[in-house]
């Protein structure tokens, strides 16, 4: 656990993590290396002259992805891989219910079809699949569900400075809607029922929302499965963006791991960490990793290579490297990068994200336990979450305008070493030239 490592002085050199977590790391003293000046160092920076591999230039990192790594006006990480969420759909079931998938999924469509799918036969089995189990709509990450719903509605979540806005009328309205569809059996969550792919692949789900990075688990022909082969049902899998309230202005979350570097006493150790971090951004690493899951490379250099474009063009050639669902999930993000958003990062933003998901989880559990979800239930839930996650104690790590003060001493030492290295290089070149001049004379 990195938080424990910080308190014991045993942090790793680099950490694949998320900006929300980095904001928490920054509460420690001189813990995380700010990268701005390292980015631009002519020798060892991004695309630097002394880097012995093809490191990308800063301009080649997708701007939206890099901006996610800015905290308090400084870059404390670089993006490693990016994904969003997708809705994996049993298209056969949708059509069997008499519906046609729209060009853009909407929440109204999802709820309507899910309610229709919840109908049962006289013997208690579900009319749609003839089985005793059917979860028409199941969501993996309910924190993302609430965050995206609020964003699409233009409702409050938090400000960049850490002001908590999630407990609002729109949130309450959404929770009542979720409670209604839970009561009818149309909706459930991963935490309550289990992994969405297992239900989808067994013919026990119509709509399964999960990360595009999990696409290799989704569908009848998925290369990775977690249920017995005899339980897999053959169906056509459609891959679509998450449902929208406003189809003309789609909004979906951008997510995925980033890489931060921890300060060490030896600046050369930090430099080695920085070079390793750059290596993870090379085309070879980015393309190879993106082919294992539905992640997309974070650099335009990798995205535009002939190798990656060839990979995308071969969707469906097999059910492994070129698994159609996986490549369609990757394309989904590539086609919608301008429709993605991120949430503000501050000390406490991880707790707020947890709260967003727990609001849905608690309402869903409450309905299943035959509790009455009313104004009193919601009010008590808001109070419990505020207390549990100390949301009245959050503080900003900063927005893009916050001044965090001077660079930490270790970072200054590292940069001084880089400058010193340049002085020695120039001195060597000067002496060599003087010797050559002397020989000519």
N, C-alpha and C positions, 0 to 999 in steps of 0.2 A: 504494500500500500504506500503510494508516494507521499501522502500526508504524514504517515509515520516516519518515512525516510527523511523527510524534511526536519522533523523534530529531533531525530537522532543523528542528523548530519551524514546520512548514508544514501543520499539521492543517487540515482543512476546518472550516467553521462547524458543520455538522451531519453526522451519519453514520447511514445506515440499516445496522444491524449486528445482532449477536446478543449476549446477555448474557455468554456465554463469552468473547467477544472484548473486551467492555468490561472484564471482570476483568483482562485483560492490559493494556489501556490504563491502568488505574488504577495500574500499577506505575510509571508516569511521575509526575512531580511537578506537581501542580496542573493536570492535563490535562483531565479531564472535569468538567463542571459538575454538582454535586449539585442535585437539583430540588425537594427537599421544601418549602423556603420559597417557591420560585417557584410551586409548586402552589397555595399558600394565599394568595398576595398578592392583596388585595382589588381592586386596580386591573388588574394584568396577569397574574394567575394564571389557573388554569383557570376559565372562566366569569366572568372579571374584568370589572368595570364599564367599564374603558377599552379592552377588546378590541373591535375594530370588526367582528367577525364572530361567528357563533354557536359559540363555543368550548365544548366539553363541560365540565361540572362533574366534579370528581374522582370523585364518586360514580357518574357515568355510564360510567366506564371499567370494563370487566368486571374484577372483583376478581382473578380467577385470572390474567388476562393482565397486570395491573398488578404483581402480586406477583412475576412473573417478572423484573421490572426492578429489584427491590430487591437491592442488593449491600452487604454489610457494614452493614446497618441503615439505609441511605439509598437513595433512588430516584436512579438515574443514567440512566434512560431512560424513555420511554413506549412502549407497544406501538404498532405501526403496522398490521400485519395478522397474522392468526393462521391456522394450518392444522394438520392432523394428517396421519397417513398413512391410506391406504385400500387395500383389496385390490380391484383391478379384475379381474373374472372373465369368462372366456368361458363363459357359462352353458350354451351348446349343447354344448360339449365335456364339461362336468361330467355333463350328463344322458346324453350318448352313452355315457359310461363306466358308466352305470347308477346314478349317485348323484343325490341331491337336496340342494341347498344347505340347510344347517341355519339356524336362526334366528340363531345366533352361530357364527362360524367358530372352529374349534379347530385347534391345531397338529397333532393326530392326524389330523384330517380332511384338512388340507392335504397332509400327508406321504403319507397313504394314496392319495388321488386322484392326486397327482403321480407316485407309483410306478406306478400303473395306467396313467397316460398315457405312461410311458416305454417301454411295450411296442413291439416292432418286428415288422415283417413279415419273411418269409424273405429278401426282396431288400434288407433293410437300411433301408427307409423306415419311418416311424413309422405304426403301425396307426391311430392316432387321426386324423391329418391327411393321411396318404399322402405327406407331404413328407420330404425328407432332413434337415430341421431341425425340432426341437421342444425347447423348454426349458419343461418343465411348470410350474416355479415359479422366478420370477426376482425378486430384491429389489434395489431402487435404492440405498437408503442402509443399508448393513450396520451402521453405527454405531447407527442407530435400532433395527435388528433385534435386536442384542445387548442394548442398553439396555432395550428393552421386554420381552424374554424374561426378563432378570434381575429386572426390577420385578415381572412377573407371578408369578415363582417366589418372590418375597420374598427374593432373594439379594442379596449385597453388590455395590455398584458404587463408591460413595465416600460418605464422611460429608460433612456440611455444612462441616466445617473443613478438608477436603481430604485426609483419610486415604484412600488407595487400597485398595479392597477387591475389585477386579474379578477378581483372580487367585485364584479359589476353586473348590471342587469342582463347584459348579453350572455355572460357566462351562466347565469341562473336560467335563462331561457333555453340555452343549449342543454343544460343538465336535465331539465324537465323533458326535453325531446328525447334524450338518450334514455331516460327512465321509462318513457312510454314504450319505446321499441324494445327495451329489455323485458318489460312486462309481457309483451306479446310473444317473446321468444325469437325476435328477429335479430337481436344484437348480443354479442358477448365480446370478451377481451382475452388476450393471450394469458394474462395473469390469472384469470378465473377459469378458463377452459382448456388452454394449452396452445401449442404452436399452430398458427394458421395453416401452414403448408400441410400438416398432417390431415386436417379436416378437408382442405381443398382436394388433395390427392386421393382421399378416400371417398370422394363424392358426397361429402357431408358439409359443404360450404358453397356459397355462390360467389361472394365477394370476400377476398382476403387481402388486407392491406398490410404491407411489410416493406422493408427497405429494398431498394433496387439491388443492394449488395447481397440480398438473400435469394436472388432469382434462380440460382442453381438448385434450389429446393422446391421450386414451384412448378406444378404441372405433371401430367401423366408420364411424360418422358424425362423428367428431371434426373440429372446425373447423380444427385444426392437425395436420398429419401430416408425417412426415419420411421416408416411403417412397413409391415410385412408386404411383400410383393403381391400376394393374393388379395390384399385389401385395396390395391390401387385400381381406380376406375378410369377408363379411357374417356377423355373429353378434350375439347379444343380450349386452350388457354389463351385468353386475351389479356394484353398488358396495357393499362391505361394510367394516366396521371390520377392523383387522388381527386375525389369529388370536390366540386366547387359550388359556392353560392352565387357567384357571378361568372358565368362561362366566358364572357367577353374579356375578363381580366383575371386569368388564372393566377393563383399564387400557391406555391409549394415550398416546403422547407429545404434548405441546403444543409447537408450533414456529412459527416465523415471525419476520419482521424487527421490530426495535425501533429507536427513534431516540434517539441521544444527542447532546449539545451539547458542543463543545470550548470551553475557556476562551480568551479573547482579552484583550489589554491594554485595549481600549476596552469598558467595560461596556455601552454602547449597542449595540455590535455583538453582544454576547451576548444582549441583550434582543431584538434583531431576530431572532436565531436562535431564541429561545424562542417568539416570536410565530409564526414560520414553522412551527415544530414543532406548535404548537397548531392552526394552519390545516390541517395534514395529518390532524387528528383530527375535522374538521368532517364533518357528514353527507354533504355533496356529494362530498368527496374519498373518504371511506370507502366509500360506496355505489358510486360510479363505478369505483373500483379493484377492489372485490370482484366486480363483474360481469364483469371481464376474465378472472378465473381462479377457482379454487375456494377462495380466501381468504374469511374472514368478517370483517366489521367488528369493531373492538375496543371499540366503545361500545354500550351498551344504547340510547342515543339513536338511533343509526343503525339498529341491528337492529330496533327497534320502529317505525320509520317506515312509513307506508302504502306508500311507494315500494319499500322493500326487501322488505316482505311480499308485495307484488304481484309483484315479481321472482321470489321463491321459488315462488309459486303457479303460475307459468307454465312450469314445467319441461316441455320437450318441444315447445313451440310452434314452435321452429325449431332448427337445428343451429349456431347462432351465439350470440347473447346468451342464449337460453334453452335451451342445449344440456342435455339431460336429465342426462347423466352429471356434468357440471360442477355443476349445482344439487344433485343428490343427494349429491355429495361435500361441498358446503357444509353441507347439512342434517345430514350425518353428524357433523360437529363440533358444530353447534348442538345436536344431540340428545344429545351425549355430553360436554359441557363438564365435567360433574362427574366424569367418568371419566378426565380427562386428568391428567398429571403433568409435572413438569420435573425436570431433574437439578441437583444442587448446582453453584453457580458459585463458582469460586475461581481464583487464578492457577495455571494448569496444567490447568484443566478442559477446555480445548480439546484439549490433548494426550491427555487421558484419553478423550475422545470419539473422537479419531482411533484410539486403541488399540482401542477396542471394535469398530470396523469392521474394522481390520486383522487382528484375531484371526480373524475369519470369512474375510476375503479370503485370508490366508496358508494357512489350512487348506484352503480350496477350491482354491487354486492348487497346493498340495502334492499333493492327491489327483489332480488333472488331470495332474500331472507324474510320477505313479506313485510318489510318495514314500509311505512308511509313516507314517501318523498314529497314533502311539502315545504312551505316557507320556513317552518321551524327546523326541519331537517337540514335544509340548505344553510341556514344561518349558523347552526351549530357546527356544520361541516367546515364552513369558512373560519370560524373561531378556532376549531381544532387544528386546522392546517396552518393557520397563522402562528399558533403557539408551538406546534410540533416542529416547524421548520424555521422558527425565529424570524419570520418575515417582517416583523416590525423592527428588526435589528440589522437589516441588510445595509451595506454601504457600497458605494461605487468604487470599483477599481479604476473607473474613469471612462469617459466617452472619448471620442477622438480628440477632444479639445483639452483634456486634463493634462497638466504638467506634473510628471512624476519626479521631477528634480533631476539632479545630475546622474550620470551613468554610475553603476556600482563600481567599486574599486577594482574588482577582478576583471570586469569588462574593459576598464581603462587600461589596466596592465596588459591585457591581450592586445588591444589596439596599439599600445605603445610598442609592444614586441613586433607587431606587423610593420609599424613605421620604422623601427630599428632595422628590421630585415631589409627593407627597401634602401635604407641608408648604406648598409653593407654591400648590397648588390651594386648600387651606383658607385660606391668607392672602389669596388673590385673592377668594374668596367673602366673607371677613370685610370686606375693604376695600370691595367692591361694596355689601354690605349697609349699611355705615356711610355711604356716599355717598347711598344711597337714603333712609336715615333723615334725613340732613342736609337733603335736598330737601324731605322732608315737613314738617320743622320750618320 
